[in-house]
């Protein structure tokens, strides 16, 4: 039977989807990228904020129509939506034939087999598997085959931060690190499959190992991963500023395989808003961390995210945030309008902000950041930088990413050359032009004035 995967939301969901694909492949299932051609669709859902939940629900309804208008026999809901709203899904979304929670994806084969069997029985009810938060999903050891040279390696599940706006702890449970030996074994198999770039992900990678080893062990993990032949780049995503240690900064600086790139969610610059958010740091500490990173690693690229329109945010708070962004001149910024999520402390706070005003503040921040990014990209012209090839765009043009660009969220570098390049090649590129968020260049050894 043919299976189609639809993966929504974050890259951590994508890791789970790839593992499920591999397990199904091992059991003899075949795959199609088109839901219309599938016998079974697995929707790996997201409900982190209201827009994501609406997208997941609408996708369920849209896919459900294929049962009457197409050949679809089974719709499986995986991930956060089913974990958070199990009863509501069973009651209000009859399109769903089976639910797999965020800690149970390694049971995908048995769940699909059981659901197919149950369809033959009268009074069929959806299969539901929601695993206890104390457990961790198993690592499959491989990813489903892909031509891309990168992948994500999830090093921990859950979160202990308890930010007042966030539902993640209630969906994914407390922070649990994967054992280091399992991650190294997984990475070795990924390298054997041709992976050149590992992007380390978790709700927070900086706390890796505190639950297993009694100390922050990310620098140790980075050293072990960097010893694996074939792995060329290792990138860090989601490092909370208050957890970044001198040891970690030194490892990023001195380990040649660790990209000079860090994704550091900050969320705001007003101390009062940070306090209301339940964040564990303050603006001055964040500035000191950024200064230390840039002092030790001058070419580091820093990505961050901000929430606009949090309950109680005043015009003064918003202006403080704009001034902070301008002063810090981040390389990459994502901004989101605050989403009032049921079951969070922030949802019960007074002084909720009007949706229109939230969006206006978000747009003002992104307009400012756009100007800063264009200026920064202009400053990169005539510089050389290593880039990893993703694929061929057309004859003589390849798409690549520099160390400054994380997959899917940052820009691209387009390389003009008559040489034959391959996905995963790492080449030195001389930047010749900027085009908004992207760069254009030539191979360094081909560049002439």
N, C-alpha and C positions, 0 to 999 in steps of 0.2 A: 504494500500500500504506500502511496505517496504522501509525504508529510511536508507542510509548509510552516516555517517559523516566522512570526511577526513579533519583533522585539521592540518595545517602547521604553522610553526613559533613559536611565543612566548607563554608563559603561559597565557598572557592576551587574546590571541585568543582562548585558550582552555576554559577559563571561558565563553566566548561568545558561543562557541560550546555547552557546557554543558547546558547553558540556552536555546538555541534553541532546543536541544534534549528534554528538559523537556516540553517546550511549545508544541512541536509536539506530545509528548507522551500524554499530556492532551487532545489533539484534536483527539486522536484515532489512530495515526500512529503507526506502529510497526517498529522494527529496526533489522538491520543485520550488522555485522562487515565487511562483504565482499562486495565490490562494484559490483562484478559479480552477486550477488544474489539480488541486489536492483532494485526497480522501480525508485527510486529517489536518487541521490547523491548530498549532499551539501558539497562543497569544501570551507573551511574557509581558505583563502589565505593569503600569506605574500609577501611583496615586499620591505622590509626594506633595503636590499642590493641587488646587482645584482644577486648573487647566489640564494637568496631566491625568487626573481622574476622569474628567469629561472626555478626553481623547480616548482613554481606555474603554469607557462605557460605549462610546459611539462606535469604536472599532469592533467591539463584541457584537453590537446590533448589525453593523454592516456585514461582518463575516457570517452572522447567523442567517442572513438572506440566502447565502449560497447553499443552504440545506434544501431550499425549495426551488431556487433558480439555477442551481449548479449540481455538482456531484459530491458536495461535502457530506461526510457521514459523522464526523466527530469534531467538536470544538472544545479544546482544552484551555482552561484559564490558569496560567502560572503566574507567580510573582506577587506583587504587593497588593493589588486590588482584592484578590481572593483571600489573602492572608488577613487584611484589615477588615473587610466587609463580607465575611463568609456567609452569614445568614441572609444578608441583603441580596447577595448574588444569587443564592439558591432560590430566593423568593421572587426577585424582580427580573432576573435575566435567564429565562428558560432556554435561551440559545446555548448556554454553557452545559456541557456534558460531563465535565470533570474539572476539579480544582486541585492545584498543587501549590502549597505554600512556599514561602521563601527559603525554608530549610529542608525542602524535600525533593528538590529537582532530580536527585539521583534515583528516584523511584518512578521516573517518567515512563519507562518501558512497562512496568507492571500496571501502572495506572491506565495507560492506553489499552493494554490487553484486557484488563478487567472491564473497562468502559465499553469496548467493542462486544464483549461477551454479554454484558448486562443489557445491551440494546435489544437482545433477543428475548428478554424477559418482560412480561407484563408489569405495569406499575414501576417502570424504570425511574430511578432517582440518580442524580449526578454523584459520581465518585468524588469524595473529598479527602485530601491528605494534607493536614496541617501539622508539621512536625514540631516537637517541643523546642523552645528557644535554646535550651542547654546544649543541643547537638549542633554539629557543623555538617553541611553537605559534604559528601566525599569529593575528592579531586579525581577526575576521570583519568588523568595521565596524558591526555591528548586533547587537541581541539579538532573540531570538524574542519576538513581541508579548506584552505583559503589561499588565494594567490597573493594576498597582502603580506608584507614583510614584518608586520607588527601584530602584537596582541596585548590583551590586558591580563595581568596576573593579580587575582584578588587574594590579598594576604591576611585579611581578617573580615569577620562579619560583625554586624551590630554596632552599637554606640552606647557609651555611658555618659555623654555630655548633658543630655536633658535640656537642650535649648528650648525656650518657651514656645517657639513657633513650629517645632519639628515633631513629626510623627514617627520618625525612623525607629527609635527604641521600641515603640509599641508594635511595629511591623516586623523588625528584624532582630529584636532582642538586645541583650547586653553585648559588650565588646568581647569577641573571642578570636584569638589569633590562630592561624593555621600553624602547625609545627614546622619549624625551619627545614627539617629534613624532607618533609613532604613537598614544600615549595621548591626546594632545590631539585628534587627528583622531577617535579612537574616541569620546571624550566629547562632541564636537560632534554626532556622529551620534546618540548616545544622547539628547542634549538635543532634537534634532529629533524624536525619537520620543516626547517628552513626559516624559523622566526629569527629576526635580527634585532628587534626592538621590543623590550618588555616595558609596559606601562603599569607600574604598581598602583593598585587601587584598594580602597577600603573607605569606610565612612571617615576614617582618619588613619593615615599610614604612620604618623609620627609616634603613636602609642604602641606600635607593633611589639609584641613580646612581653609587655608588662604583666599580662595575666599568666603567661606560661613560664617566664624566666625571671620575673621579679624586677625587671629593668627594661628601659627602652632599648630594643635590640635591632632597630632598623639599620644602623650602620653596619652591624655584623652581617645581617642578611644581605645588604648591598655588596659587601666584600665577597661573600660566598657566591652570589649570583654572577658577579663579574668574573669569576674564575671559570665559568662555563664556556668552552669553545663555541664559537658561532654567535653568541650574544654580543652585540656591538654597542647598543645603546640601552640605558636603563633610565626611565623617567619617573619622577615622583608626582603623584596627584593627591591633593587633599591633605596638606600639612597644616595643622592648626598653628597659628603664630606662637602661642604661649608654650607649645610643646617642642619647638625647634631648639635643639641643643647645640652647643659649640662642637660637640663630637660629630653631629650630623652635618653641620656646615663644613667641617674639615673633610669629611668623607666625600661630600659633593665636590669640593674643591680639588681634592687630590686623586680621586678615583677616575681614571681616564674614560671609563665606560658610563659613568653617571652624567647625564645631560645637565648642563648648567641652566636648569629650568625647574621652577617649583610652582605648584598650584597651591595657594595659601588663602583659603576662604576667610575673609575678614568681616563681612556683613554690614559694618557701619563704622563711623569715625567719632560719633558722639558718645561720650562715656555714659550718659544717661540712657541712651537707646541701647547701648551694649549691655548695661545692667538689666534693663527690662527684657532684653532678649535672653538673659541667662548665660551670656558669653563669659568666659573665664579670664578675660584680659581687658586692658584699657588702651586708649589711643596712644598714649606715650610709649607703652611697651611695644605696641605694634610698630611704631616708627623706629624704635631702637633696633628691633629685629630686622626690619628692612635695611636700615643703615648698616648693620653688621653683615648681612648677606651681600650687599653691594660693595662693602669695603673689602671683604675676603674674596669675593667672586665678582669682579667688576663687570663681566659680560653676562651675568645671570639674567634670565628672562623670568619675570614674576607675573603670574596670572592670579586674579582674585575675583571674588563675587561680592555683590552688595544687594541688600534688600531695601527697597524704597517704600515709604508710606507705612512703616511699622506703627502700631498703635502708640499714640502720644508723640509722634515725630512732629516737631514744630518747623516753621520756616527757617528758624535759626539752626536747628539740627540739620536740615537739608542743605543749607548753605555751607555749614561746617563740613559736610560730606563732600560737596563739590570742591571746596578749597583743599581738602585732604587729597582728593584724587588728582587735582592739578599739581599739588606739591610733590606727591609721590611719583607721578608720571609712570604708572604701571604699564607693562608691556601689553597685557591682555586684561580685559575686564568683562565680566558678565553681570548684568543688572536685572533684577526681578521685582515686580510689584508684589508687595506683601500679600500672601494668600491666607485667609482666615480658616484654619483647619480645625474641624471638630475634634474635641478631646485634648486640645493643647491649652496651656495656661494663657497664651496670648489671645486666643479666641474669646476669652472671658474678660479681657482687659477693657477698661473704659477708653474713651478718646480714639475709637476706630476712625481711620481716615477714609474719606470718600474715594471710590474706585477711580474716578476721573482724575482726582488730584494725585493719587498714587502713580497712575500711568504718566501723568505730566512730569512728575519728579523723576521717574525712571528714564523717560525720553530725554530730559535735560542732562542727566548724567551721561547717557550714552552718546549724546551729541558732543559733549565735552571730550569724552574718551575717544571718539572718532577723530577729532582734531589732533589729539595727542598721539594716536597710533600713526596717522599719516605723517606727522612730523618725525616720529621715530623711524618709520620705514624709509623716509627720505635720507635720514642720517646713515642708513646702511648701504646706500649706493656707493660703489667703488670698493666695497669690502668683500673679503673672501670668507666663506663659511661652509662647513660640512653639511651636506644634505643627503637624505635617504630617498632613493627613487621609489615611487609608488606605482607608476605605470606610464604608458605612452598615451599622450593625448591625441596627437596626429603626427604625420611624418615630420621629423625634425624637432618635435616638441615633447618634453617629458614633464610630468607632474612629480614634484618632490616636496619634502618638508625639511626645514632646517632644524637644528637642535632647539630653536625657539618656538617650534610649532608642534603642539600635541595633536594627535589624530582627531579628526571630526570637528574640533572646536576652534582651532586656530587657522591661520592662513596657509597658503601654498607658495612654493617657489617653482616657477615655470622655467625650464632649461631649454634653450635653443641649441641644438647640436645635431650633426650628421652622424655621430657615433651611435653604435647600438648599445643601449643601456638596458639593464634588467632590474626588475623589482627586487629591492633589498640592497642594491649597490649603494655604497656610500661614497660620494664624490665631493670634491672641493669646487664650489661655485663662486664665480665673481659676479656680484650683483650689479646690474647695469641700469635697472629701472624699478620704479614702484608703481603699482596699480591698485590704489586704495588699500585693501587689507593684504594683498598678495605682492610678491616680488618676482622680478624677471631677471634671468642671468644667463651666463655662459659658463661652460667648464673652464676652470682656472687655466688649465694648460692649453686651451684653445683661444683664450681671450687676447685680443690685440686692440690697441688704442685706435 
